[in-house]
Amino acid sequence: MKAVILAAGDGERLAPITQTLPKALLPIGSESILSRQIRQLASLGVTDVTVVIGYEGHAIREHLAASNPPCNVHFVENNHYKTTSTAYSAWLAADHVRGDSFFLLDGDVVAVDAVFESFIALTGNTLLYEAKSISSPEEMKVAQDPADGHVYLSKKIATDRSLGEFVGVAVISAEANEAFFAALASHKDGYYEEAFNEIAVGHPFELQAVTENSWIEIDFVTDYLQAVRLFTETREEVAAPQVSEQVLLCPGPVMVSKKVKSALLHADIGHRETEFIEILTRCRAKLNNVYGANHEYTNVIITGSGTAANEALLSSYGPGKKLLILSNGEFGNRLLDLARCHNLNHTALEFGWTHPMDLAKIEQTIATGDYDALMMVHHETSTGMLNPINEIGALLKPYHVDFLVDAVSSIGAEALSVEKANITFCTASANKALASLPGLAFVCGKRSAFQALRDVPAHTRYLDLYRHYEFEDLHYQTPNTPAVSLFYALETALDELLEDTLEKRMQHYGHLSSLIRNRLKKLGMSFPVEEQQMSRVLTTVFYPADVDVEGFHDWVKQHNYVIYRGKGPLLGRAFQIANIGHVREEHVRAFLDLMERGFQLKQSADAVVEAAATVE
């Protein structure tokens, strides 16, 4: 088997690091991108690799001569690399692979070994791609013609028709070899993907999916830093001042991993530049995965808190609609407050703090036909109660009532699929179970629902939801200056979640909450919410009798643990222990030991006082 690697470009978008170094020689750990590709190809049995060089071609020759590559390497010079593109470079390699099957690789693609190992089973024309529900204008997108099923590629494919992004790695069969190079000859001024499109009818391509974060194309400095983060096992530690770190056992903001914190140390970029377009689009695509969304859904990211997302939704969607808003705690009440603030036509259906929502009463109210939409909180953080969105979503469907959900503290912790729950719009934020930093919030919704907001007059400028959709989904930008650094933290947190998988993260949170609740019950403590109605990331528990509430919280804080006092009718009666974010089992066990010791000290002190009073 043979391979062709295209490494002629000057990588001008990676300046200044490519001023004297071709992009293919950028180091990823102990080897260059090019050496890494050649090693991976040789492990598949590739015996001959042709490298098309141009910019700093002598450096590539010298590098490979010194590195003793594990297979034969041939060089082809593209002396016109400044004025030509990938089709011309690929065409120049024709004589080295004529009549043979071969791999075709962009020289700026870094991938894990498993991506290359997937080639072993491939025989015919194949394109590698990553499935995505949201893509950027820079990406070479993949689609299939609905009429004949043929695969084609273009940067101009609309997101809702795109299957995902072409990885920049393909297999060309011996049968398609002649047709491919003939097509390249007629597309020398363009991309080699145009030749794929031309031959697809006579020589169809199969699609081979690769997983998220198993590869990256390096176009910008930010991509390179991302590759170093993803594909090197060690990373230089950044010195930090020694501080006594608090353990946050509160439901937000939450503790985050060292990787999320270190993501803030990134290259400075302008938010109107392509580098930001790329990270914005990647974050939105990964959020769609977390939301359980298909191509019918998209999302926008707003610099602000979860309340900003809710206000953007209600102030943009609500005017002219009749809303039914459910509440059984503080955050349901906050939705009602937002509706009142914007003078929306709404009805409150309140069930009382710690009380479950009455599905029969909800359906009875909806069945009147008086309402356009229902909004509710999934995880009512003021009590720790998890409300039944799937059941309510199914209940609403036959009445054609839109479903708006606040999932600020449930996304990433609980089973949530906007598609399965029949959700029209769903809000969330970064600093809860996604385990990122505060300051970014999201609204995921059906594309058709976003588009329906177009003719609704804006009631706020900063939180105009259609304006955010128009900028982010249609122009790949934000309407205002975003908190750029927080996007790096968010992407890292999303990568960690998707790598763990939501199922394993849920198991982890469930395990921690069981440790907490079992210990509390062992101590004879009780809960204001039935266990089966609790979320897996928050436990609200009544104080033992005669506990000095403020003294208890101060004592816990002195030992570097932060918990929350109860809210509303639970203030002074209950407290909350959260196991959300980057909380580990040792944190939970140590806190529970501390808490139990504190209660025992209180009992001992009470016994001393009682004994003294008896003696008197």
N, C-alpha and C positions, 0 to 999 in steps of 0.2 A: 504494500500500500504506500501511496505517496501523499504529500501534503504541500500546500502553498500558503505561505504567511505573507500578508501585505503589510509592510513596515516602511513605506516610502515617505509618509507624511511628515511635516515639520512640527506638528503638535503645538502650533502657535497659541492655542487657547490654554496651554499649560505653562506659558511663560511666567516667571523667569526660569523655571527649573529645566526647561528644554532648550535654553539658548545655546548650549553647547553639547547637549545630550539628547539623542533621539528618544522618542517616547518608549520604544520597545526595550530600551535598556534601563528604564526606571527600575530600581530594586524593590522587590517584594520579599522581605526577609533576606535570606542569604543568596537569592538568585534574581536575575533580571526577568522581566516579563517574557522576553523572547526565549531565554534559556529554560524558563519554566514550561512554556508551550512546547518546545522541542522535547524536553524530558517526558512530558505527558504523552505526546504523540508517539515517541519511541516505545513507551510502555505498552502501546497498543499494537506494536509490530510494524510501525511505519519505518521504512528503511531510508527514504529519501525525502528531504524537506527542501523546497525552493523558497528562498526569502527574497522578496522584491524590496529593494532598498532605494533610497534617494537622499533625503536629508541626513547629513552626517553618516553617509553609507560606510565610509572608511572605519568609523568607530564601531559599527556593527560587525564588519569583517574582523577587526582586531579582537573584539570581545569574544566572538565565537571561536576564533583561532586559539585563543588562550584558555577557553573553557572546556575544550575536549568534548564536544557534543556527542551523544550516544548513537548518532546515525549520520548518514551522509548529508551534508548541507551544501546547496548550490545557491549562487547569488545571481540575481538579475537586476540590472541598474535601470531605474526610471529617471532619466536625466531631465524629464519635464515634470517632476513632481510638484512644482509650484503652480503649474497651470492645468494639471490633469487631476482626475479623481480615481476612485478605486477600480472602475471598469477598465481603465487603461492599464493600471498596474497588473490586474489579473490577466489581461490579454497578453501582456509581455511574457507571462510564465508558460504560455501554451506549449512550447517545444519540450519543456521538461516533464509534462504530464500527458502529452497527446495520446489519446486512445485508452488511457487508464482511468480507473476510479481514483478519486483523490479527495482529501479534506481541504476546505478553503476556510482560512481563518483571518479575521482582522487582527493586526498585530498589537492592538491595544486592549485585548480581552483577557481578563484574568479570571480563572475559574478553579474550583476545587477539582481534585482528581476524579471524583465520581462523575462529573460532567463528561470528561473524556472517556471514562470507562463505559459510559452508556453507548459509545460508538460501536462497541464490539459486536452488538447484535444488528447493526444497521447494514443494509445491503444496497438499497436503491437511493434515489435522490431524497435527501432529508435536510430539513431546516430545523435548527434548535431555536426554541422560543420560550419566553416566560409569560405565562398567562397573567393578564392584568385587566382590571375593570376600568382603570383610569390611566391614560398615557399622556406624555408631553409631546409638544410639536417637534422636539429634537429626535424623538425615537423613531426608528424604522419599524413600522407596525406591520403586523401579519393579519391577513383576513382570508376568508374563503368565499368564493363566488357562490351565492345561494342557488344559482341555476345549474352549474355543473360541478361544484365542489372543488374547483381548482384553487390552489393557494396562490396568493399574490401579496406583494409587499409595497409599501409606500409610506412616506412620512405624512402624507396628506389624508390618510384613512381616518374617518371620523371615529372618535372614541367609542361610540355606541355600536360600531361595526367591527372594531378591532378585537382580535382574539388575544393580543398581547404584543410584546416586543421581540423582534428578531435579535438573537444573541450575538450575531456576527460570526457564526460557525455553521458550516454546511458540508454536506457530503454530495459530491457530483459523481454519478455512476459512469461507468465506461460507455454505456449506451447513449448517455446524454452529452458526453464530452465534446464531440464535434459540433453539435448544435449550440452548446453553451458558448464556445469560443467564437462561433460565427455570429451569435447574438452580441457578444462583447464587441466585436469589430464594428457593429452598427451603433453601439452606445458608448463609444470611447470617451465622450465628454461627460458621461454621467456616472451613476453608481452601478456596480455589478448586479445589484438587486433587480435592475431593469431587464437584464438578460434572463434572470430567473423567470420574471413575468412572461417574457416572450416565448420561452421554451416550455412553459408549464402545461400547455395543452397537449403537446406531443410527448412530454416527459414529466409527468406529474410529480410533485413533491409531497412527501409525507412530513408530518410535523412531530417533533420530539420535544416534549415539555421538560424544562429544567425548573428547579425550585428557586424560590426567592432567596437572595443572598448567597447563592451558590456560584455567582459570577458577577462581574461588573465590567463595563466598558469605560475606559479612562479617557475622558475628554477634558476634564478640568482639574485644577489642583484639589478641589473638594472630593472628586472621584478618587484621586490617588490616595488621599488621606483615608477615605473610606475603605479602599482596597487594603491598605496597610492594617487598618483596624480589623477587617474581616478575615484576612488570610495570613496573618502572622500570629504565632502562638504567644509571643511575649511583646510587651509594649513598655517603653520607658516610663517609669513611674514619675509623676510630677510631684516635687516636694510641696508639702502643704504644712501650714502651721499646726502645731499640736493642740488639739482642742478636745475637751471632754464631750464626746458626741452623745446627744440625747437620742433615746429610743422613742420614736413617735408611734404610740399606740392609740392614735386618734385617726378619724376617718378622712383626713386631708387638711393641709398638705401631708404627703407621706414621705417616708424615707425612700431614697433612690439608690441604685447601684453605683459603684465606682465608675463603671463604664459610662453611665448616663452623665455623671458629673464631669468626667474627662472629655465628653463630647463637646462641652462648652469651649474647649481649647481648640478652635478650628481656624482655618484661614479666613481672613476678613473678605467678605464679598458684598457687592452692591445688590440691593433687593430688586432692582430692575434689570439685572443681568441674567444670562442663561443659567449660571450656576444656581441661582435661587429658584429659577423655574424648575430645575431638575429636582432639588430637594423638596420643594413644595409638592410637586407631582408625585414623587415617591412616597411622601408621607400620606397624601390623600389616597393613593392606591392601597397602601398597607392598612389604612384606616377602614377602607371598604372591606378588606378581608376580616378585620376584627368585628365589624358590624354584621358580618354574614350577609353581605350585599352582593347582588348580581348586577348585570349591566344596566338594569332598569334604574339603579340607584347611583347617586354620586354624593359628594360631600364637600363642604367648605370648612376652612380653618380660620377662626377669628382670634385675633390677639385680644384676650380678655378672659374672664372667669367663666364658669359654667352658667352663672346667672346672665352673662352677656349673651351666651347662645340662646338661652330661653327668652330673653327680651328681644333679641333679633327675630326669633321665630314668631312670638306672639304679636309684636308690633308690626311685622310685615305680613303675616298670614291672617291675623285676626280681624282687621277692619272689614266690615261688610258681612262678617260671618256670625253665626250664632254658636257659641262655644259652651260645652259642658265640661267643667273642670272638677276633677275628683281630688279630695284631700283627706288624708288621715295622719297629718303631721305638719311640721314646720315648713317643709319644702313644697308640699302641696299648697299650703297657705301662701307661700311666696309666689307661686304661679297665679293665685287669685289676686295678690297684690299687684303683680305686673299687669294683669287684665284690667284692674281698676285704674292703674296709673295711665293706661292708654285708652281709657273709656271704651273698652270693648264690650260688646253685647254678650254677656256670659251668665251662666247659672252655676252656682257652687253646689256640689253634692258632697257633703261632709259626713264622714263616718266617725270622727273622733280619734284622738291620738291613741295608738296601740290597738285600734280596732280594725279587723280585716274589712276589705271592701265587699259589699253585698252585691253579688253578680245579678241576682234577680231584680234588685232595685235599679241597678244600672240599666239592664235591658228594658225594664218597664219605662224608664225615663227616655231612653233612646227611641223606643217604639212609638212615641208620640209623633215622630217625624219633625220635631222642632229644631233639630240640631244639625249643623254642618260638620262639626268635629268634636272629638273628646280629647282632653289632655290630662295626663296623670304622671306621677312619679313612679318609676320602677322600684328603686330601692329608697325607701323613706328613711334617710340617714338619721333623722332626729329620734327615731325609735329602733332602727335596725330591722324594720319589717320589709320583707320582699313582697311586692304586690304582683298579682297574676296577669302580666301583660299578654301572654299567649291566649289565655282564656278570654280576656276582654277583646283582644284583636279579632278572635274568631267570632265573638258575639256581635261585633260591629259590622262585619263583612256583609251580611245580607241586607243591612240597612244603608249601605253605601255612605257610611259616615267616616270621615278622615280620622286617622289615629295619630296623635302627637304624644311622644313619650320623652320624659326627662330620664336619661340613663346615665346621669353624671357620675354616680358612684357605683354603678353596676357593670358598666362596660369593662370587659377584661377580667371580671370576677364571677359573673353569672352567665348562664346560657342565654344568649341573645342573638337573634337573627331577625333583622328588620323585615326580611322577605317572609319568613315563616310566621311572624307575629302580625303580618298585614299592617305594618307601620308606614305612615305617610312621611312623617318627619321624626327624627330622633336626635336629641341633643346629648352632649357628653363633654368631658374636659380631661385634660392631660394629667392632673395631679391627684388622681384617686387610684383605681386599680390598674391603670395603664402604667403606673409607677414612673411617671416623668415629673417635670418641674411645673409649678403653677404658671399660668399666663397664657395658655392656649386652650380654646374651646372649639367644639365642632357641631355642625348640623349636617346630618346625613338624611337624604330624602329622595323620593322618586324624582327622576328628571322631569317628568311631566308636571309634578307639583311645584318644582322650582320654576319651570317655565310659565306656569299659571300666575306667578307673582309679577310678571312683567308689567302688566297694566295697573297694578295696585300702587297708588301714590305713596311715596316714601314718607314715613312718619318720624324717622330718625335718619341722619346721614351716615353716621359711623356704623350703625347696626342694621342698615337696609339689607335684608337677606338676599333680595334679587341682585343687588349690586355686587355682593360678594360672589354669588353664583356666576354672574356675567363675567367678572374679572377672573375668577379662579378656573371655572370649567370651560369658558370660551376663550379666554386670553391668557390663561396660565400665569396669572399675576394676582396680587392683592390690591384692593382699592386704596389702602392706606399703608404707611410704613409698618411692616410686621416686626415682631420680636424675633429677629433672624436667628439668634443663638438658641432660642428655645426650640426651633425646628430641628436642630442637630440633636438636642437632647431627646426630643420626641421620637425621631427616627430610631435612635439607639434603643429607646424603651420599647418601641413597637417591634424592633428586630428581636429583642430579648423575649418578648411575649410570644411572637410567632415561632421562634425557635423552640421555646419551651412547649408550645402548643397550649391553646386555651384549656383543653381538657386537663392537662397536667397542672396548669396553674390553678384551676378550680379544685383539683384534688388537694393541692398544697394548702390552699386557703381553707378548704373543708377540714383538713387534718388539724390545722392550727385552731380553728374555731371549736372543734371537738375537745381539744386539750383544755381550752379556756372554760367551756361550759361544764365539762365533767368535773373540773376542780371546783368551780363555783358551787355546783350542786353538792359536792362532797362536803363543802363548808356550810351547807344548809341554806345557801342564798337562793333567791328566786328571781324570776324575770317578769317584766311587764308584758312581754310578747311571747306567745307560744313558740316553742323551739322549732316546730315544723314550718312556722311562718317567718323565721329569721333568715336574713341573708347569711352567706358563708364568710363575711368579712367584718361583721360588727355584732357585738353582744352588749345589750343594755341590761344592767342588773341593779336590783335594789340594794342600797347600803344596808349593812347590818344595823341593828338597833343601837341607838345612842352613839353613833360614830360622829366625830367632829369632821364635818364635810370639808371645810377649808383646811383644817389641820392635816387631814388625810392627803389631800391633793398637794399641799406644800411638801409633805414628807416624801411622797412619791417623786415629786419634781426634784427634790434635793438629791435623790438617788438616780437622777437622769432619765426618768420615765415620764412621758406626757400622756395623760388620759383626759377624756372630756367629761365635764359635769353634765348632768341631764339638762334638757331644755324644756321650756314650757311647763306643763303640769308635772314633769318629772324632775324639775329643778329642786335640788335639795333632797330628793328621794332616791335618785338612781345615778349611776355613772356609766360610762361607755368604754369598752376595751375593743379597739380595732386591731385586726390582723391583716392589714391591707398594705400594699406596696412591698418594699424590700425588707419585710419582717421575717426573721428566721425563727426556727423552733427554739433555739437557745435564748432568744430575746423573750419569747413568750414564757418559757419555763422559769427564767430568772425573775421576771416580773411577778408571776404567780407566787413564787416562793417569797418574794419581798412583800407582796400584799398580804399573804397569810401570816407572815411574821408580824406585820404591822397590826393586824387584827388581834393576834395573840398578845402582843404587848399592851393593847388597849384593854383586853380582858383582864390581864394581870394587874394593870393599874387600877381598874375598877374594883378588883378583888381586894387590893390593899386598902383602898379608900373605904370599902364596905367593912373590912375587918377593923379598921381604926375606929369607925363609927360605932361598931359593936362594943369595943373595949370602953369607949367613953360612956 
